[in-house]
Amino acid sequence: MKRIQFLAVIMMALLVASCGKKKQTEDIIVKPVETPAPQGPVSMQPYNQVTDVKWLDRDYQVAINRVANDTLPMVTDENGQKFVDNTITVRVLRSDGSVFFSRSFTKTSFNEQLDDDYRHTGILEGIVFDKVDGNHLVLAGSVSHPQTDEYIPIVMTISNFGDVSIRRDDQMDTTGNLPAEEASNEDGV
């Protein structure tokens, strides 16, 4: 009798132990990613570039100045974050300091090169001096989606008569090969 009671107690213990075991599940629980709430409008930092150039056997300076312009329409990204667009002023100065060329550019200056997406969700990110090409100064610019690597490259040329030509840059350098003159300039950066 004691033996039957002993076996009954062991069976009860095993039964209780097996019931207390947690069930294994294949479900994976991931915390939802919370998108941060939009903050106040984001502005890019001011930017100034002054480059000395030899153009048509004379000395010039190309001065480029970017400022956030809160009078322009703001751009809103998919998260509702607002961004302030920029105004960029390009000035070409003679060696005596007199102004040969001065013009301010906004995103609308490049409307013909932009698609509807960039017209509504892009900002004028930058313009930089590129090179002298005969009787033209060549500058590179971009209209971008803020805080991304997505942009439309722009080429601007200024002639020796002060005429401006703007086109979309469809010939991006993807080889990494630079002409010898440009490669030597890259070493100092």
Secondary structure, DSSP 8 states (H G I E B T S, - for coil): -HHHHHHHHHHHHHHHHHHTS------------------S-B----EEEEEEEEETTEEEEEEEEEEE-TTS--EE-TTS-EE--EEEEEEEEETTS-EEEEEEE-GGGGGGG--HHHHHH-EEEEEEEEEEETTEEEEEEEEE-TTSS-EEEEEEEEETTS-EEEEE------S----HHHHHHHTT-
